[in-house]
Amino acid sequence: MRKYFITGSLIVLPALITIFLFLWLFRFLDGILGRYINYYLMSQYGYTIPGLGIIFAIIFILFVGFVATHLINRSVLLILEGWFVRFPLIKQIYPAVKQMVYFLFANTKTSFKRTVLVEFPRKGIYSLGFMTNDGCKYFNEKTDKELVTVLIPTTPSPLTGYLIFVPKEDIVFVDISVEDALKIIISGGVVNPLSKN
């Protein structure tokens, strides 16, 4: 019975949680604009359209993206953003949310050049990380070594982590894609795509 219960849980719970989160996100996003649009539709025509708020939200986001890309200078956006984060509490919340959204949608994974192993936080213990830059000439001159920039993400959120500068000869380059490495990090090592090989 215990074996059947565990096996069933492993199959059912991820699906149920995914469906629950999807429905919750759908209701939340649809409720931002949908409640006003559907209130108007109900009062005027006697019916509502689920998901209409999400459609209008997508149209609004596309419009803002078009305006920001073609009609507004980037420096203006930076000025507006600087003004926005001056409000109390906004400056504590906005940067973290922006970082998360940027990571999810701006394809920052392409900025991770290679997946690497480095001895961190001490000798003999290896951490999975991403080489983000080939190095900095200034730091190389100061240390008289060829340093490489490596981001060590934390588990379960790869949005935060440690930025370290490692001598290139101390880095172990591994043949693991960024996507597979992220799966390992987010799951705390439970999910291991390498076991398929």
N, C-alpha and C positions, 0 to 999 in steps of 0.2 A: 504493500500500500504506500509505504513511504517513497519508494522508487517511482511509482506511478504519479504520486502527488508532485514530486520534484520535477519529473519530466513534463508533466502537464503545466506546471507553473512556468517553466522555462519557455514553453510555447505560447501559453495564453497571456501571461502578465505583460510581456513586452508589447504584444499586439493591443491589449486593452489600454495600457498606459499611452501608447502612441495615438490611439483613436481618441482617448480622453483629452490629451494635449491638443490634438488637431481641432476637436470640436470646441474646446475652450478658447483657442486662438481665433477660430472662425467667429465665434460669438463676440469676442472682445473687439476684433478688428471691424466686424460688421456693425457693432454697436456704436462705434465712434461717429460715423456719418449715417449709418443705416437707420438708426432710430428716428432721426428727423425726416429723412426721405420717406420712410415707410409710414410715419405718422401722417405726412401730407397725403400719401397715396391712399391710406385707409380712410382719412376724412373726406377725400375728394372722390375716390373711386371704389372704396369698400374692399380693398385687398392690399396685401403686402408682398414684397419680393425678397426672399432671403438671399443674402449675398450681394445685394445692390450696393451696400456701403463699402464692401471690399472693392467692387469694380470702380466706384468713384474714387476710392483711396488710391488705387493703382493709377488711374488717370491723372489724379492730382500729383502723385510722385513723378510720373513721366513728364508732366508739365513743368514741375520744379526743376527736374534734371535737364530738360531742354533749355529753360531760361538760364540756368546756372552754366550750362555748357556754351551757349551761343550769344547770350545777351548781357551777361554780367561778368565783369573782370574778376579774376581769382582774388586779387588784392581787396576788392570790395567785399567779397565773401568772408575773407579773413578779418576785416574790420568789423563786419556785422557779428561774426562769431565771437570776437574779442569783447564786443559790447554785451552780447548775450550772457557770457560766462561771468560777468561782473555781478550779476544778481546773487543774493545770498542763497545758499544750498545748490543753486544751479552749477556753480563751479566745482562742487563736490560730486555731482551726479553726471553731468554732461560728458566730461572727458572719458569716464569709464564706459558709458553707453556708446559714445562715438567709437571708441576702440573696439568694442564688441561688434558693432554694426560693420565697421570697416573690415574687421577680420572675416566676417561671414559673407559680405557681398563684394568687397573690392578685390577679391582674388589675391590676397596677400601671400597665399601659399606659393605663388610664383616667385616671390622675393626670397624664399628659402632656396638657396642654391643647391645644397646637398644635405643629406641626413648623415650625421656623424655621431661617434661615441667619443666622449672626453672623460678624463678622470676628474670627477666632480661629485661631491664637495671635498674629497680628499683623494690621495693616491690609493689605488687599489679598488676604488669604487667607480664604476662607469655610469655615466648618465647619457641618455639619448637626447640629442639636440639638433639644431639646424644651423648650418653655416649661412649667415646672412650677408657677409661681406668678406672680400679677400683680405681685408686689412686696412690699416690707416698708416699712412707714411709717417705722420707725426709720432704716433705711438711706437712704430718700428724704430725710429731714430732714437727715441728716449730710452727704449729697452735694449736696443741693439739686437733685436730678434724680429723674425717675420711672424707677426701676430695675425690671427684670423678671428673675426668676430663670430661668436656662437651664442645663439639664444637657447637656454635650457628651459623649456616650458614646464609648468607645474601641472600636477594631476589633481582633479579631473579637468580643470580649465586651462587650455593652452593659451588663453588670452594674457596670462601673466606668467612671469618667470624671471630668470636671471640672465643678464647680459654679461658675458665673460669674454676676455681676450686671451686666446690660447696660442702658444707657439705652434706653427703649422706641423712641426715634426712630432708633436704630442697628440695629434688628432688621428683617430681611426676612421677612415672613410668607409661607409657601409653601403651596400647595394640594396637600399630600401627606399621606396618612393615616399614622398612627403605625406601622401594620403595614408599609406599603411602605418607610417610612424605616428601620425596623429591618432589613428585608431588605437594603437598600443598605449599611447600616453593618456588619452581620454578615459580608457577603460581601466587604467591602472595595471595594465599588463594582462588583464583577463582575456581580452580579445587579442589574438596573435595571428595576424594574416600570414606570417612566415611559416606557420605550422602546416599550411597547405602545400608548401614547396617540398 
